[in-house]
């Protein structure tokens, strides 16, 4: 199975992901179309991340389309990565850590 990027269109879909955090691991990336760092990150995900092996899905949440969804984990800046791993939530707002989480192999995101 290939890696996928899922652009979330409905808050109900996102709420279901968060509700099932103890059952399924997940990755949600909050971004803005007006933020240059977010756009570069999305571009790298589309160009490099999806081509690597794995079966992960990153759910992408646009600040303009779903502004209320930013309240779920008190997201105040973009990009922001929320990871649910074995029922525990990890929130990452520091850009180098986001890259480290998404591109763990050194030199892959440069």
N, C-alpha and C positions, 0 to 999 in steps of 0.2 A: 504494500500500500504506500502511496506517495504522500509526502507532506502537503498540507493545504493551508491556504489563508482564507478565512471566512469573514467577510465584511458583514457585521451584525446590523440588521435592519430594524429589529424590534426589541424593545426592552424586555418583553416577556421571555424571549429566547435567552437573553443574558441572565435574567432572574432564575431561569431553570438551571442554567450552568452553575450558578452560585449555590443554589439549593442542594444540588447533588455533589457538593464538594467532598463529602466523605466517601462517596461511591466511585467517583471518577476524577482523575487528575485533569487539570485544565490550564490553559494559558490565555490570558486576555491582555491585549495591548491597546491602551487608550492613546489616541493621537488626534492631531488637528491638521486639517488641510492648509492652514495658514502658518504652520510652524515649520521652518526649514529643516530642523533636526528630525522632526517626525517624517517629513517627506523623504529625506535621505534614508532613514531607517526602513520605511516601507519599500522603497526602491530596492534596497539591498535584500530585503526579505523576498521580494518577487524575483530578483535576479539570481541570488545565491542560495538562500535558505531552502526554498522549495525544491531545488535540484538535488539536495543532499538526501541520503537515504534515511528513512524513518517513516513513522506513521502519525506524527504529531499534527495537531491542528492549532493554529493561532487564531483566536477570535479577535477581530479588529473593530474597535469602537471609535467612531468619529465624533468629535466634540460638537460639531454643528448639527448632525442628524439625531443624536441621542444625548442631549445635554443633561437630562435628569439622571442618566445612568452613572454619571461621575460621582454622585452622592453615595453609591453603594459602598465604596471603600475610601471615601473622602479624598478622591483624586483632585489635586489642586494644580498640577502642572502636567504638561505633555512633553515627550512621551512618558508613559507610566506603564509598567509591566506588573500584572497581577498573576501569580502562579498559585494554583492549588495542588499541593503534592501530599498525598496520603492524609487528606483532611486538614492539613495546615496551610494557612494562607501566607504568602510572601509578597510584599509590595515593594517594588523597586522603582525609584524615580531618578536615581543617579545614572546618567547616560552611559558611562563606561561599564557599570554593572549590568545594565540592560543588554549591551552588546556581549558581555561575557556570558550571560545566561542564554542568549539566543545563538551565539557563535562561539561555542566553548573551545574550538581549536584555534590556537594562536595563528595570527596572520591571515585568517579567513575573511575578516571583515574589512581589511585595509584596501 
